[in-house]
Amino acid sequence: MKRVPLLVFAGTAAGFIGVITFRTQPAPLTLTSGGTGSSPAQTPAATPSRPGIVGPGAARTAVGASEQFGYGILDVKVTVSGTRITDVSVPTLEVAEYTSQQISAQAIALLRSEVLTAQSARIDAVSGATFTSEAYAASLQAALDALHMK
């Protein structure tokens, strides 16, 4: 009878020590262009580290500044033809965990639709993805500024 409490205590102590010493290092997840359901632009991509205008002609493309939000980093690539926004994509989305990647990917699809409808960076945030929405809008506005758009 006296051995049972001792074995329970020893098992509990071993499990507790195992939990305390367990460490994880989450690997950053990266979603590259085309992962948000948008088609790639016809002009080559600008350098993601800084905003820039790419390609001569009617269709112009710019990548906004990389924006850090609560769960990762993203930047927005916008293509305009004349004064109309014809395509918006997210060439870089880096998040620390899988759940954040799923939420961001869903929010980015909704934000893309908002931008194409509004034809500007003045869009509504996606409920449940406020940080992602704010970073998306800021990067989008930087890209539109680089293209001298509203």
Buried (B, 14 or more C-beta within 10 A) or exposed (E): EEEEEEEEEEEEEEEEEEEEEEEEEEEEBEBEBEBBEBEBBEBEBBEBEEBBBBBEEEBBBBBBBBBEBEBBBBBBBBBBEEEEBBBBBBBBBBBBBEEBBEBBBBBBBBBBEBBBEEBBBEBEBBEEBEBBBBBBBBBBBBBBBBBEBE
